[in-house]
Amino acid sequence: MKFLVNRLTRRSGLALIGGQIWLLLLMRNLCSAGTADRIVALVGDDVILYSELKTATDFLKLKAFAELGPESVLTQQVLDRLIEDRLILEEAKKETISVTKSELENEVEANIRALIAQFPSRAEFEKALAEEGLTERTLRERYREETKKRLIAQKLLAKKGLTTIYISPSEAKKFYQEKKDSIALVPGIVTLAHILFRILPSPKAESSALIRSLEVYDILLRGGDFDEVCRSFSEDDRTKNRGGFLGELKRGELFATVESVLFLLKPGDISPPVRSPAGYQIFQLLSKTKNSVKANHILIKVPITRADTVRAQKRANEVRNKLLAGADFDSLARIYSDDPETKDQGGFLGQFLIKGLIPPFGPVVTKLKDGEISEPTLSEHGFHIVKVLEKQEERILSFEEMQDRIRNYLYQERLAQRLKDYLDRIATRTFIAKKL
């Protein structure tokens, strides 16, 4: 149940995203070979094809978390980068730079192992390959080609002395002092569990709503027009005046009971009343595919009163008192929580950025320490007792913790400038023609 926002993906999840991006890139490279192509640039005796340009552009879009600018500008930037790659390879040929088989295979093997490690299991890795129509063999072949280019480029730069760069301690320290508020800031992170107490209607209100929904269903069974019945009886103000139309509903995004009913119906069928968090719903199926449906509905709400709210808060306070008396949070969550997604895991919610928590959770969690539990906290879902399992406050990393990363950043920055100057010199004596 998504009660909070900015939940941090676990390391495996973050790595998986990166792995999937590389996998998609490789798949597109492999698949593009069989499509119609054209030359977009000449670099010396080599050519750059449109398929390669498109693959590189798509990959850059996948990696980016910000707007990259107009498509035409982005395409030109990527083409310039591909031309730079060709210049390096052309120069490497002249310098007779090569890569040994063992160097290449060791690097490819390391890359494959790193990619597999980014998935939760090898089975998940193989599944991802299969979904993209790839095998590990074709993946290795593509890695081999890309790795060879990269190793040759590294050797060329080293031979030309471009990689001999010294970053002094004072230079690194100065950079840290000027940028530490941005580069060394570690956001606060918290791991949470909760017990949810839903605000449930009284048995009388539940029964009354069910009876009303059955009466409406009976009208439909006796030939009542769904659109007219919806306008007369539905309590969903958003849809009642358009026949209860809900639009396209996708499998996996629906309440479990609702999904099971909808995907059993045939177009034109009308369902009996179905209990959902919204109330009692009567569905009319319009169309269906394997993973989605289009449907109308009539909603009969089950009213919630102040007495229902007081009753839920009382339950929450009773359980909180048991926790304060020493009861195990995990055990009580499994017994009392109304959150079906977390109760069997002892209420475990996961890891979150503290500053990303939405109200009312942000202010509550900010005040709690490791191991502490909150007062019953009201949200749109009900009352929550939140427990802080682990908390790391926001902090600034010290220079000692950052210096290796700073040195590497400054090294790469200086290397990039040297490389640009070197490529500019090569370009003046190499035939280059863009045909885009």
HUNORDA-V452325 format. One record per residue. N is the residue number from 1. RES is the residue in three letters. PSI is psi in whole degrees, -180 to 180 (NA if undefined). Layout:
n={N,N}
res={RES,RES}
psi={PSI,PSI}
This chain:
n={1,2,3,4,5,6,7,8,9,10,11,12,13,14,15,16,17,18,19,20,21,22,23,24,25,26,27,28,29,30,31,32,33,34,35,36,37,38,39,40,41,42,43,44,45,46,47,48,49,50,51,52,53,54,55,56,57,58,59,60,61,62,63,64,65,66,67,68,69,70,71,72,73,74,75,76,77,78,79,80,81,82,83,84,85,86,87,88,89,90,91,92,93,94,95,96,97,98,99,100,101,102,103,104,105,106,107,108,109,110,111,112,113,114,115,116,117,118,119,120,121,122,123,124,125,126,127,128,129,130,131,132,133,134,135,136,137,138,139,140,141,142,143,144,145,146,147,148,149,150,151,152,153,154,155,156,157,158,159,160,161,162,163,164,165,166,167,168,169,170,171,172,173,174,175,176,177,178,179,180,181,182,183,184,185,186,187,188,189,190,191,192,193,194,195,196,197,198,199,200,201,202,203,204,205,206,207,208,209,210,211,212,213,214,215,216,217,218,219,220,221,222,223,224,225,226,227,228,229,230,231,232,233,234,235,236,237,238,239,240,241,242,243,244,245,246,247,248,249,250,251,252,253,254,255,256,257,258,259,260,261,262,263,264,265,266,267,268,269,270,271,272,273,274,275,276,277,278,279,280,281,282,283,284,285,286,287,288,289,290,291,292,293,294,295,296,297,298,299,300,301,302,303,304,305,306,307,308,309,310,311,312,313,314,315,316,317,318,319,320,321,322,323,324,325,326,327,328,329,330,331,332,333,334,335,336,337,338,339,340,341,342,343,344,345,346,347,348,349,350,351,352,353,354,355,356,357,358,359,360,361,362,363,364,365,366,367,368,369,370,371,372,373,374,375,376,377,378,379,380,381,382,383,384,385,386,387,388,389,390,391,392,393,394,395,396,397,398,399,400,401,402,403,404,405,406,407,408,409,410,411,412,413,414,415,416,417,418,419,420,421,422,423,424,425,426,427,428,429,430,431,432,433,434,435,436}
res={MET,LYS,PHE,LEU,VAL,ASN,ARG,LEU,THR,ARG,ARG,SER,GLY,LEU,ALA,LEU,ILE,GLY,GLY,GLN,ILE,TRP,LEU,LEU,LEU,LEU,MET,ARG,ASN,LEU,CYS,SER,ALA,GLY,THR,ALA,ASP,ARG,ILE,VAL,ALA,LEU,VAL,GLY,ASP,ASP,VAL,ILE,LEU,TYR,SER,GLU,LEU,LYS,THR,ALA,THR,ASP,PHE,LEU,LYS,LEU,LYS,ALA,PHE,ALA,GLU,LEU,GLY,PRO,GLU,SER,VAL,LEU,THR,GLN,GLN,VAL,LEU,ASP,ARG,LEU,ILE,GLU,ASP,ARG,LEU,ILE,LEU,GLU,GLU,ALA,LYS,LYS,GLU,THR,ILE,SER,VAL,THR,LYS,SER,GLU,LEU,GLU,ASN,GLU,VAL,GLU,ALA,ASN,ILE,ARG,ALA,LEU,ILE,ALA,GLN,PHE,PRO,SER,ARG,ALA,GLU,PHE,GLU,LYS,ALA,LEU,ALA,GLU,GLU,GLY,LEU,THR,GLU,ARG,THR,LEU,ARG,GLU,ARG,TYR,ARG,GLU,GLU,THR,LYS,LYS,ARG,LEU,ILE,ALA,GLN,LYS,LEU,LEU,ALA,LYS,LYS,GLY,LEU,THR,THR,ILE,TYR,ILE,SER,PRO,SER,GLU,ALA,LYS,LYS,PHE,TYR,GLN,GLU,LYS,LYS,ASP,SER,ILE,ALA,LEU,VAL,PRO,GLY,ILE,VAL,THR,LEU,ALA,HIS,ILE,LEU,PHE,ARG,ILE,LEU,PRO,SER,PRO,LYS,ALA,GLU,SER,SER,ALA,LEU,ILE,ARG,SER,LEU,GLU,VAL,TYR,ASP,ILE,LEU,LEU,ARG,GLY,GLY,ASP,PHE,ASP,GLU,VAL,CYS,ARG,SER,PHE,SER,GLU,ASP,ASP,ARG,THR,LYS,ASN,ARG,GLY,GLY,PHE,LEU,GLY,GLU,LEU,LYS,ARG,GLY,GLU,LEU,PHE,ALA,THR,VAL,GLU,SER,VAL,LEU,PHE,LEU,LEU,LYS,PRO,GLY,ASP,ILE,SER,PRO,PRO,VAL,ARG,SER,PRO,ALA,GLY,TYR,GLN,ILE,PHE,GLN,LEU,LEU,SER,LYS,THR,LYS,ASN,SER,VAL,LYS,ALA,ASN,HIS,ILE,LEU,ILE,LYS,VAL,PRO,ILE,THR,ARG,ALA,ASP,THR,VAL,ARG,ALA,GLN,LYS,ARG,ALA,ASN,GLU,VAL,ARG,ASN,LYS,LEU,LEU,ALA,GLY,ALA,ASP,PHE,ASP,SER,LEU,ALA,ARG,ILE,TYR,SER,ASP,ASP,PRO,GLU,THR,LYS,ASP,GLN,GLY,GLY,PHE,LEU,GLY,GLN,PHE,LEU,ILE,LYS,GLY,LEU,ILE,PRO,PRO,PHE,GLY,PRO,VAL,VAL,THR,LYS,LEU,LYS,ASP,GLY,GLU,ILE,SER,GLU,PRO,THR,LEU,SER,GLU,HIS,GLY,PHE,HIS,ILE,VAL,LYS,VAL,LEU,GLU,LYS,GLN,GLU,GLU,ARG,ILE,LEU,SER,PHE,GLU,GLU,MET,GLN,ASP,ARG,ILE,ARG,ASN,TYR,LEU,TYR,GLN,GLU,ARG,LEU,ALA,GLN,ARG,LEU,LYS,ASP,TYR,LEU,ASP,ARG,ILE,ALA,THR,ARG,THR,PHE,ILE,ALA,LYS,LYS,LEU}
psi={127,82,-21,165,172,36,132,133,137,164,-42,-35,-43,-43,-36,-40,-48,-42,-41,-36,-49,-40,-42,-41,-47,-40,-43,-39,-45,-39,-28,-19,-27,6,162,140,168,160,131,-13,149,133,102,-124,3,163,155,125,157,-38,-39,-42,-44,-42,-47,-38,-45,-39,-41,-39,-41,-36,-26,141,2,168,132,-4,-177,147,-42,-40,-44,-42,-42,-39,-43,-41,-41,-40,-41,-36,-41,-42,-42,-39,-42,-45,-38,-42,-36,-36,-44,-33,5,43,134,170,132,159,-41,-40,-46,-49,-38,-42,-42,-44,-41,-40,-42,-43,-41,-39,-44,-38,-20,-13,152,-32,165,-34,-40,-38,-48,-34,-43,-41,-47,-39,-28,6,29,162,167,-31,-48,-33,-44,-40,-41,-42,-39,-43,-48,-39,-38,-43,-42,-43,-38,-43,-43,-43,-37,-47,-39,-41,-34,0,13,-20,-3,94,133,126,115,154,-39,-36,-43,-41,-42,-43,-42,-46,-36,-29,3,-31,-19,-46,-24,6,123,115,153,138,141,142,127,155,161,162,124,136,103,150,104,145,163,156,-36,-44,-38,-47,-42,-43,-38,-44,-43,-41,-36,-35,-42,-41,-39,-39,-42,-41,-29,14,8,140,126,-42,-45,-41,-39,-46,-33,-35,-23,141,15,96,-22,-31,-12,-32,3,36,14,18,125,-11,-157,128,125,143,137,-11,5,158,137,-47,-41,-45,-44,-37,-48,-41,-3,-20,157,155,130,-20,151,130,155,169,135,127,128,174,-25,-25,-145,125,136,123,144,116,129,-46,163,138,-175,-36,10,160,159,133,157,162,158,127,129,114,155,109,142,130,171,-37,-36,-40,-44,-39,-42,-40,-37,-43,-44,-43,-38,-43,-39,-39,-36,-39,-42,-25,-1,2,153,126,-46,-46,-43,-33,-41,-30,-46,-21,140,12,104,-21,-21,-15,-37,-10,24,25,8,125,-36,-162,139,153,128,-42,-11,-3,133,158,146,6,-36,-58,-34,-49,-35,-35,-14,149,174,130,-10,156,153,167,160,124,126,131,-176,-16,-17,-157,138,137,115,135,134,111,-38,142,129,113,155,139,166,123,145,165,-39,-37,-25,-15,-38,-42,-37,-45,-43,-41,-48,-36,-49,-37,-45,-37,-41,-40,-43,-41,-41,-45,-40,-44,-36,-38,-42,-42,-30,-21,17,137,123,129,122,137,26,NA}
